[in-house]
Amino acid sequence: MNPTDVRTGRWRAVLVFLCLAFWTCVASATERVVVLTSYPQEVFAAFEAAFERANPDVDASRDAYSLPAPGLPEARRDAFFRGRNLFRQVWIAAPSPDQAVDGLGPVFNRQSCIACHARNGRGFAPDGPAEEMRAMLVRLSLPGSGPHGAPIPVPAYGDQLNDGAIPGVPREGRAAVSYSYRLVSLSGGETVQLRRQEIGFRDLGLTSALYPHENCALVQSACRSAPDGGSTVLSETQLDD
């Protein structure tokens, strides 16, 4: 396919998406309220269909991130598939007969990367406090910044909340997401509804060459005394993949 045709096809797909988004807002504006929290699923489906028609050699479905990129050199394909397998690997607590996949915890968020990143894509926030936080990570810090400008971890919890733990180790707690809404009037006469995320807490990972230490705070005695899976779980080769 000619590169010019590819660029033209992509612009056409973008224009189709913008036109559909504009139509959605105009249709909602007839009721004088435009909800900007998300687009309907049919808008994304129409965009995917338009993109695929304009770019038949490029996968634009929800599985796109799980596939090799177009033009990936053949010499790098094996590394891609090793990385994808690692991304899908379910890790288990130590000690285990299979030492290649043990070392989970002692506290953690999920047992695999893909548990948060469905189809190798972006995670999502819960719709409300009743929904479990399956693909959202909550970072923690104290006011101010460290000597190098980084956030200051919370002494009892570190820099993130871990809502999972191996047997015998208490989890750090659970976070719940709720939303508050407010209406804002625009200069054109429309009224839009904005959503603000609020996080509350209730019931108050893996090591590698990049992160060689267990994610246990000093006060978490059960966490610190739990068995580990060795000095590091991920090798340099796996990190390169």
C-alpha positions as a Markdown table, in Angstrom:
| # | Residue | x | y | z |
|---|---|---|---|---|
| 1 | Met | 0.0 | 0.0 | 0.0 |
| 2 | Asn | 1.3 | 3.5 | -0.8 |
| 3 | Pro | 2.3 | 5.5 | 2.3 |
| 4 | Thr | 0.2 | 8.4 | 1.1 |
| 5 | Asp | -2.9 | 6.2 | 0.8 |
| 6 | Val | -2.3 | 5.0 | 4.4 |
| 7 | Arg | -2.0 | 8.5 | 5.7 |
| 8 | Thr | -5.1 | 9.5 | 3.7 |
| 9 | Gly | -7.0 | 6.5 | 5.0 |
| 10 | Arg | -6.1 | 7.4 | 8.6 |
| 11 | Trp | -7.2 | 10.9 | 8.2 |
| 12 | Arg | -10.5 | 9.7 | 6.8 |
| 13 | Ala | -11.0 | 7.4 | 9.8 |
| 14 | Val | -10.3 | 10.3 | 12.2 |
| 15 | Leu | -12.7 | 12.5 | 10.3 |
| 16 | Val | -15.4 | 9.8 | 10.6 |
| 17 | Phe | -14.8 | 9.6 | 14.3 |
| 18 | Leu | -15.0 | 13.3 | 14.8 |
| 19 | Cys | -18.2 | 13.5 | 12.8 |
| 20 | Leu | -19.7 | 10.8 | 14.8 |
| 21 | Ala | -18.6 | 12.4 | 18.1 |
| 22 | Phe | -20.1 | 15.7 | 16.9 |
| 23 | Trp | -23.3 | 14.0 | 16.0 |
| 24 | Thr | -23.5 | 12.4 | 19.4 |
| 25 | Cys | -23.0 | 15.8 | 21.2 |
| 26 | Val | -25.6 | 17.5 | 19.0 |
| 27 | Ala | -28.1 | 14.7 | 19.6 |
| 28 | Ser | -27.6 | 15.1 | 23.3 |
| 29 | Ala | -27.7 | 18.8 | 23.2 |
| 30 | Thr | -31.4 | 18.7 | 22.1 |
| 31 | Glu | -32.0 | 17.7 | 25.7 |
| 32 | Arg | -29.8 | 20.6 | 26.8 |
| 33 | Val | -27.5 | 18.2 | 28.7 |
| 34 | Val | -24.3 | 16.8 | 27.2 |
| 35 | Val | -22.6 | 14.0 | 29.2 |
| 36 | Leu | -18.9 | 14.0 | 28.6 |
| 37 | Thr | -17.9 | 11.1 | 30.7 |
| 38 | Ser | -17.6 | 8.6 | 27.8 |
| 39 | Tyr | -18.7 | 7.9 | 24.2 |
| 40 | Pro | -21.3 | 5.2 | 23.4 |
| 41 | Gln | -19.9 | 1.9 | 22.4 |
| 42 | Glu | -21.4 | 2.3 | 18.9 |
| 43 | Val | -19.2 | 5.3 | 18.3 |
| 44 | Phe | -16.0 | 3.3 | 18.9 |
| 45 | Ala | -17.4 | 0.4 | 16.9 |
| 46 | Ala | -18.0 | 2.7 | 13.9 |
| 47 | Phe | -14.5 | 4.2 | 14.3 |
| 48 | Glu | -12.9 | 0.7 | 14.3 |
| 49 | Ala | -14.9 | -0.3 | 11.2 |
| 50 | Ala | -13.9 | 2.9 | 9.4 |
| 51 | Phe | -10.2 | 2.5 | 10.3 |
| 52 | Glu | -10.2 | -1.1 | 9.2 |
| 53 | Arg | -11.7 | -0.3 | 5.8 |
| 54 | Ala | -9.2 | 2.5 | 5.3 |
| 55 | Asn | -6.2 | 0.3 | 6.5 |
| 56 | Pro | -7.0 | -3.3 | 5.7 |
| 57 | Asp | -3.4 | -4.4 | 6.6 |
| 58 | Val | -3.6 | -2.9 | 10.1 |
| 59 | Asp | -5.5 | -4.5 | 13.0 |
| 60 | Ala | -7.6 | -1.8 | 14.7 |
| 61 | Ser | -9.6 | -4.2 | 16.9 |
| 62 | Arg | -9.4 | -4.5 | 20.7 |
| 63 | Asp | -6.8 | -7.2 | 20.2 |
| 64 | Ala | -4.4 | -4.9 | 18.4 |
| 65 | Tyr | -2.0 | -4.5 | 21.3 |
| 66 | Ser | -1.8 | -8.3 | 21.6 |
| 67 | Leu | -0.4 | -8.6 | 18.1 |
| 68 | Pro | 3.0 | -7.8 | 16.6 |
| 69 | Ala | 3.2 | -4.3 | 15.1 |
| 70 | Pro | 3.1 | -4.1 | 11.3 |
| 71 | Gly | 6.6 | -4.1 | 10.0 |
| 72 | Leu | 8.2 | -5.7 | 13.1 |
| 73 | Pro | 11.5 | -7.3 | 11.9 |
| 74 | Glu | 11.4 | -11.1 | 11.9 |
| 75 | Ala | 14.4 | -11.2 | 14.2 |
| 76 | Arg | 12.3 | -9.5 | 16.9 |
| 77 | Arg | 9.2 | -11.6 | 16.6 |
| 78 | Asp | 10.4 | -14.3 | 19.0 |
| 79 | Ala | 11.2 | -11.6 | 21.6 |
| 80 | Phe | 7.7 | -10.2 | 21.1 |
| 81 | Phe | 6.0 | -13.5 | 21.8 |
| 82 | Arg | 8.2 | -14.2 | 24.8 |
| 83 | Gly | 7.2 | -10.8 | 26.2 |
| 84 | Arg | 3.5 | -11.5 | 25.5 |
| 85 | Asn | 3.7 | -14.8 | 27.3 |
| 86 | Leu | 5.4 | -13.1 | 30.3 |
| 87 | Phe | 2.7 | -10.5 | 30.3 |
| 88 | Arg | 0.1 | -13.3 | 30.6 |
| 89 | Gln | 2.0 | -15.3 | 33.2 |
| 90 | Val | 0.1 | -16.0 | 36.4 |
| 91 | Trp | 2.5 | -15.8 | 39.3 |
| 92 | Ile | 2.2 | -17.9 | 42.4 |
| 93 | Ala | 3.5 | -17.6 | 46.0 |
| 94 | Ala | 6.7 | -19.1 | 47.2 |
| 95 | Pro | 7.8 | -21.7 | 48.0 |
| 96 | Ser | 6.6 | -23.6 | 44.9 |
| 97 | Pro | 7.9 | -26.6 | 42.9 |
| 98 | Asp | 8.0 | -24.3 | 39.9 |
| 99 | Gln | 10.5 | -21.7 | 40.9 |
| 100 | Ala | 10.4 | -20.0 | 37.5 |
| 101 | Val | 7.0 | -18.5 | 38.3 |
| 102 | Asp | 6.9 | -18.2 | 42.1 |
| 103 | Gly | 7.7 | -15.1 | 44.1 |
| 104 | Leu | 4.3 | -13.4 | 44.1 |
| 105 | Gly | 3.8 | -10.9 | 46.9 |
| 106 | Pro | 3.9 | -11.0 | 49.9 |
| 107 | Val | 1.5 | -8.1 | 49.1 |
| 108 | Phe | 0.4 | -7.4 | 45.5 |
| 109 | Asn | -2.4 | -6.0 | 43.3 |
| 110 | Arg | -3.0 | -8.8 | 40.8 |
| 111 | Gln | -1.4 | -12.1 | 39.9 |
| 112 | Ser | -0.6 | -11.2 | 36.3 |
| 113 | Cys | 0.0 | -8.1 | 34.2 |
| 114 | Ile | -2.9 | -8.9 | 31.9 |
| 115 | Ala | -5.3 | -9.1 | 34.9 |
| 116 | Cys | -5.2 | -5.3 | 34.9 |
| 117 | His | -4.4 | -4.7 | 31.2 |
| 118 | Ala | -7.0 | -6.6 | 29.3 |
| 119 | Arg | -5.8 | -7.5 | 25.8 |
| 120 | Asn | -2.5 | -5.8 | 26.7 |
| 121 | Gly | -4.3 | -2.4 | 26.8 |
| 122 | Arg | -5.2 | 0.2 | 29.3 |
| 123 | Gly | -6.9 | -0.5 | 32.6 |
| 124 | Phe | -10.1 | 1.1 | 33.7 |
| 125 | Ala | -11.7 | 2.6 | 36.8 |
| 126 | Pro | -14.7 | 1.0 | 38.5 |
| 127 | Asp | -18.1 | 2.5 | 37.9 |
| 128 | Gly | -18.8 | 3.0 | 41.6 |
| 129 | Pro | -17.9 | 1.9 | 45.1 |
| 130 | Ala | -19.8 | -1.4 | 44.8 |
| 131 | Glu | -17.5 | -2.5 | 41.9 |
| 132 | Glu | -14.1 | -4.1 | 42.9 |
| 133 | Met | -11.0 | -2.2 | 41.7 |
| 134 | Arg | -9.7 | -4.8 | 39.3 |
| 135 | Ala | -7.6 | -2.7 | 36.9 |
| 136 | Met | -6.9 | 0.5 | 38.8 |
| 137 | Leu | -3.8 | 1.2 | 40.9 |
| 138 | Val | -3.9 | 3.7 | 43.8 |
| 139 | Arg | -0.6 | 5.6 | 44.5 |
| 140 | Leu | 0.1 | 6.8 | 48.0 |
| 141 | Ser | 2.3 | 9.7 | 49.2 |
| 142 | Leu | 2.8 | 12.2 | 51.9 |
| 143 | Pro | 2.6 | 16.0 | 51.2 |
| 144 | Gly | 5.8 | 17.4 | 49.7 |
| 145 | Ser | 8.5 | 15.7 | 47.7 |
| 146 | Gly | 11.7 | 13.8 | 48.3 |
| 147 | Pro | 15.3 | 15.1 | 47.8 |
| 148 | His | 15.1 | 14.3 | 44.1 |
| 149 | Gly | 11.6 | 15.6 | 43.5 |
| 150 | Ala | 9.8 | 12.2 | 43.8 |
| 151 | Pro | 6.7 | 11.7 | 46.0 |
| 152 | Ile | 7.3 | 10.8 | 49.6 |
| 153 | Pro | 6.0 | 7.2 | 50.4 |
| 154 | Val | 3.6 | 6.7 | 53.3 |
| 155 | Pro | 5.7 | 4.9 | 56.1 |
| 156 | Ala | 3.2 | 2.1 | 56.8 |
| 157 | Tyr | 2.2 | 1.4 | 53.2 |
| 158 | Gly | 4.9 | 2.6 | 50.8 |
| 159 | Asp | 4.0 | 4.3 | 47.5 |
| 160 | Gln | 1.0 | 2.2 | 46.5 |
| 161 | Leu | -1.9 | 0.4 | 48.1 |
| 162 | Asn | -1.8 | -3.4 | 47.7 |
| 163 | Asp | -5.2 | -5.0 | 48.1 |
| 164 | Gly | -4.0 | -8.5 | 47.7 |
| 165 | Ala | -1.7 | -10.7 | 49.8 |
| 166 | Ile | -0.5 | -14.3 | 50.0 |
| 167 | Pro | -1.9 | -16.6 | 52.7 |
| 168 | Gly | -0.8 | -15.6 | 56.2 |
| 169 | Val | -0.2 | -12.0 | 55.3 |
| 170 | Pro | -2.8 | -9.3 | 55.8 |
| 171 | Arg | -3.6 | -7.2 | 52.8 |
| 172 | Glu | -3.0 | -3.5 | 53.1 |
| 173 | Gly | -6.6 | -2.5 | 52.6 |
| 174 | Arg | -9.1 | -1.7 | 49.9 |
| 175 | Ala | -9.9 | 1.4 | 47.9 |
| 176 | Ala | -13.3 | 2.3 | 46.7 |
| 177 | Val | -14.1 | 4.8 | 43.9 |
| 178 | Ser | -17.2 | 7.0 | 43.9 |
| 179 | Tyr | -18.1 | 10.0 | 41.8 |
| 180 | Ser | -19.7 | 13.3 | 42.3 |
| 181 | Tyr | -21.4 | 15.2 | 39.4 |
| 182 | Arg | -21.9 | 18.8 | 38.6 |
| 183 | Leu | -23.5 | 20.7 | 35.7 |
| 184 | Val | -21.5 | 23.4 | 33.9 |
| 185 | Ser | -23.0 | 25.9 | 31.5 |
| 186 | Leu | -21.0 | 26.6 | 28.3 |
| 187 | Ser | -20.9 | 29.8 | 26.3 |
| 188 | Gly | -22.9 | 28.2 | 23.5 |
| 189 | Gly | -25.9 | 27.5 | 25.7 |
| 190 | Glu | -25.2 | 23.8 | 26.3 |
| 191 | Thr | -25.0 | 22.3 | 29.8 |
| 192 | Val | -22.4 | 19.6 | 30.3 |
| 193 | Gln | -22.2 | 17.2 | 33.2 |
| 194 | Leu | -18.7 | 16.7 | 34.6 |
| 195 | Arg | -17.7 | 13.8 | 36.8 |
| 196 | Arg | -15.2 | 14.0 | 39.7 |
| 197 | Gln | -13.5 | 10.9 | 41.0 |
| 198 | Glu | -13.3 | 10.4 | 44.8 |
| 199 | Ile | -11.4 | 7.6 | 46.5 |
| 200 | Gly | -12.1 | 6.2 | 49.9 |
| 201 | Phe | -10.2 | 3.4 | 51.8 |
| 202 | Arg | -11.5 | 0.4 | 53.7 |
| 203 | Asp | -10.0 | -2.4 | 55.9 |
| 204 | Leu | -7.2 | -0.3 | 56.9 |
| 205 | Gly | 4.5 | -7.2 | 43.2 |
| 206 | Leu | 7.3 | -8.9 | 41.7 |
| 207 | Thr | 11.0 | -8.2 | 42.1 |
| 208 | Ser | 13.5 | -7.6 | 39.3 |
| 209 | Ala | 16.9 | -6.0 | 38.6 |
| 210 | Leu | 14.9 | -2.7 | 38.5 |
| 211 | Tyr | 13.0 | -3.3 | 41.7 |
| 212 | Pro | 15.1 | -5.8 | 43.7 |
| 213 | His | 13.5 | -5.4 | 47.1 |
| 214 | Glu | 10.2 | -6.8 | 48.4 |
| 215 | Asn | 7.4 | -4.2 | 48.7 |
| 216 | Cys | 6.9 | -4.5 | 52.5 |
| 217 | Ala | 7.0 | -1.5 | 54.8 |
| 218 | Leu | 9.1 | -1.7 | 57.9 |
| 219 | Val | 6.0 | -2.1 | 60.1 |
| 220 | Gln | 4.5 | -5.0 | 58.1 |
| 221 | Ser | 6.1 | -7.8 | 60.1 |
| 222 | Ala | 4.0 | -10.6 | 58.5 |
| 223 | Cys | 4.8 | -9.3 | 55.1 |
| 224 | Arg | 8.5 | -9.1 | 55.8 |
| 225 | Ser | 8.7 | -12.6 | 57.3 |
| 226 | Ala | 6.9 | -14.3 | 54.4 |
| 227 | Pro | 8.9 | -16.6 | 52.1 |
| 228 | Asp | 10.1 | -15.1 | 48.9 |
| 229 | Gly | 10.9 | -16.5 | 45.5 |
| 230 | Gly | 14.6 | -15.7 | 45.5 |
| 231 | Ser | 16.6 | -12.5 | 45.0 |
| 232 | Thr | 14.9 | -11.5 | 41.7 |
| 233 | Val | 12.1 | -13.1 | 39.8 |
| 234 | Leu | 12.5 | -11.5 | 36.3 |
| 235 | Ser | 15.8 | -11.9 | 34.5 |
| 236 | Glu | 17.6 | -9.2 | 32.4 |
| 237 | Thr | 16.5 | -11.1 | 29.3 |
| 238 | Gln | 12.9 | -11.0 | 30.3 |
| 239 | Leu | 13.1 | -7.3 | 31.0 |
| 240 | Asp | 14.6 | -6.7 | 27.6 |
| 241 | Asp | 11.8 | -8.7 | 25.9 |
